[in-house]
Amino acid sequence: MPLGEIVRELISDVRTLARQELELARAEVRETLEVDRALLEGFAVAAVFGLAALVMLLAAAAWGLSAVMPGWLAASLIALACAIVAGIAAAVGWLSRASPPMARTRRTLRDDLRWARERLS
């Protein structure tokens, strides 16, 4: 097989491969965005209702505790408890995020690069 024909075939294969990788990357980005969108919608709803509940509970707790301790101390204890809950909620949200983006694309790109190197050698 002449060298020119080999080079043309290789260029054609690389173009096809690049198009396929681009299609895979687009599909993965769409998939990741859909998962992240659902996650954000869930967090938004939870934040609205959680904030309303928190305001009511904090007001009730401060009012109740102010009967047995100074008001500033009651408010400080409640704020500390809220900070702890917020930290836990943030950690849970962070752990439920999507896996590393475009894992399949990166894997197939590595495989394609290995394939191209083997073909050229």
N, C-alpha and C positions, 0 to 999 in steps of 0.2 A: 504494500500500500504506500503510495507516495506521501511524502512529508506534508505537502500542502493539503491533501485530503484529510490527513490525520488532524492537522491543526484546525481545519474548517469543522470537522466533526466535534472536536474538543470544544471549540467556541460555541457551537450549537448546543452541545450538552450543558455547558456552563450557563448559557442564557436560559435554557429551560429550567435548570436547577435554581437559578436566581429567581425566576418568576414563581416557581413553586414555593420557595422559601418565603418570598414576599407575601404570597397568598396565605401561607401558614401563619406568618407573623400577624397579618391583619385579623385572621380568625381568632388568634389567641388574644389579641388586644381587645377585640369586641367581647369575647367571653369574660375576660378579666373585668372589663368595665361594667358588664351586666351584673356580675357578682358584687362589685364594689358599690354600684348604684343601689342594689337591694339592701346592702349593709348600711349605707348612709340613710336610706329611707327609714329603716328600722330604728336607727339611732335618733333620727329627728323626732319620730313619734314618741319614742321612749323619753327623750329629753323634755318634750313639752309636758307630757303627763307627769313625769318625774318631778319637774320643777314645780308644777302646781301642787302636787302632794307634799313636796318638801317644804314649800312655803307654809302650808297649813300646819304641818307637823312641827315645824320650827317655832311657829308662833305659839302653838299649844304647849310645847315643851318649855319654852322660855317663860311663859306665863305660869306654868306649874312649878318650875324650879325656883322662880323668884320668891315663892312663899317660904322656902327653906334656906335660901342663900341670897347674897347680893345679886342684883340683876346682871351686872357686868360679868360675874363669875358664871352664872347660868348661861349667858350668851356665849362665853368663851368655850365652855364645855360642849355646847351644841355645835359650835363652829368646828371644833376639833373632830367631833364625830362625823360631821359632814365631809371634812377633808379626807378622813380615812375611807369613807364610803366612795368618794369621788376617785380616789386612787385605785381602789379595787375595781370599780366600773371601767376605768381607763385601761387597766391591765387586761380585763376580760375582752374589751373591745379590740385591743391591739392583737390579742391572740386569735381572734376570729377573722382577721383580715385574710385576703387571698394569698395563696402560696406565692413564692417568688415568680414574678411575671415572666412569661414566655419561656418557660422551662423546656417545652417540646421544641420550640424553634432553636434554642441554643443547642440542644442535644442533636437535632438533625443537622445543624450547621457543622458541628464537630464531626459527625459521621460523613457529611459531604466533603469536608476538607480532607479527611482521611482517605476517602474514596478517590478524590482528585489527585492526591499525592501518590497513591498507589498506581493510578493510571498513568501518571507522568513518568514514573520511574521504571 
